[in-house]
Structures are given as C-alpha cells and as structure tokens.
Amino acid sequence: MTTGPTQRVFSGAGLSRAQRKGIACASCEKRWPRPHILLGTLADGSPLYVCADCAGALPKEQKPVPAPPTPAITTPAQPPRAAGAPLPITATSHRHSKASWLVLLTTLLFGLPLTAAFTLLCLARARPGR
C-alpha cells in the first residue's frame, strides 16, 4: 500500500487483535459504535481506525510551512585589479561598518569603547544649574 506524504504508519506492537483488525478503537478499545475514522496504517498496510471521541482529542494535521524565499544577491561586476593596487573596501552592511568605525575612533581617541565615551560626553554637556 502506498502512503501519502501525510499518511501515518504505526507499529502493531501493543495493540490488541481487535484494534489491529479495525473492530475496536486503536486508542480506547471501544467496540461500539465501530470506529470509522482512519488514523493511519499499520506497518503491514492494514488500516488503523479510531472512534469519533478519540479522533477529536488527536492533534490536527499541520501543513508544512514553506521556507521564505531567499532574496537574490547580486554583486556589481568589478574591473580587474592592477598588480599592486590595494584591495577595495567592502562592508557587509552600512550599519555594521559605521558602528565599527565609531567604536574604533572612540577607542583610539579616548581609550574607551563607544558606550563609555557617549556617557562621558552626555555627562560633560549636562549643565548643573538646570
């Protein structure tokens, strides 16, 4: 028996003969009313049924969520570099490159990272009379 992409396949271990034959519910073993909702199949291909009460307690089928499309990244064509010419500076993102330069600049000028230099600058600009 061919199973679809959402068809569940179960092992018959732990099930009674009545459950494996579809006479009793695969979950609660209730025989009346006869289970009629298909739960999946056993490993040998025989169907496995549950009653309406147990089917309501089962988790709903979840459709797989498709992955978001990846944006196409294009890079501009660069002319060949002359021998001995410096490599071009490229940044991964504008924000990242700007923050890196600010951190480097404040570290070189003040010997402090950016946040400490900003805090000192704010404290120096505060006027005590206000």
Long-range contacts (C-beta under 8 A, 24 or more apart in sequence): 1-41, 1-45, 3-41, 6-61, 7-40, 7-41, 8-39, 8-40, 8-41, 9-40, 9-41, 9-42, 9-43, 10-39, 10-40, 10-41, 10-42, 10-43, 10-48, 11-42, 11-43, 12-42, 12-43, 12-44, 19-48, 20-46, 20-48, 21-46, 22-46, 22-47, 22-48, 22-49, 25-49, 25-50, 25-51, 25-54, 26-50, 26-54, 27-51, 27-54, 27-57, 28-53, 28-54
